[in-house]
Amino acid sequence: RWKVEGCSLLAKLGKYIKGLKKPEPYPIED
């Protein structure tokens, strides 16, 4: 289970980083 949660955290972190690079506000939470 912790591996799945870790992957989810990495995915959210990736979305957050991509959001910072985008000019428009990007929803971090799905």
C-alpha positions as CSV (number, residue, x, y, z in Angstrom):
1,R,0.0,0.0,0.0
2,W,2.8,2.5,0.8
3,K,4.2,2.0,-2.6
4,V,0.9,3.0,-4.2
5,E,0.6,6.0,-1.9
6,G,4.1,7.0,-2.8
7,C,3.3,6.9,-6.5
8,S,0.3,9.0,-5.9
9,L,2.3,11.6,-4.1
10,L,4.9,11.6,-6.9
11,A,2.0,12.1,-9.4
12,K,0.6,15.0,-7.4
13,L,4.0,16.5,-7.1
14,G,4.5,16.2,-10.8
15,K,1.2,17.9,-11.4
16,Y,2.1,20.7,-9.0
17,I,5.4,21.3,-10.7
18,K,3.7,21.3,-14.1
19,G,1.2,23.7,-12.7
20,L,3.9,26.1,-11.6
21,K,5.3,26.1,-15.2
22,K,1.9,26.8,-16.8
23,P,0.8,30.4,-17.1
24,E,-2.8,29.5,-16.1
25,P,-3.6,28.2,-12.6
26,Y,-3.6,24.4,-12.6
27,P,-5.8,22.4,-10.3
28,I,-3.5,20.3,-8.2
29,E,-6.3,18.1,-6.7
30,D,-8.3,15.9,-9.1
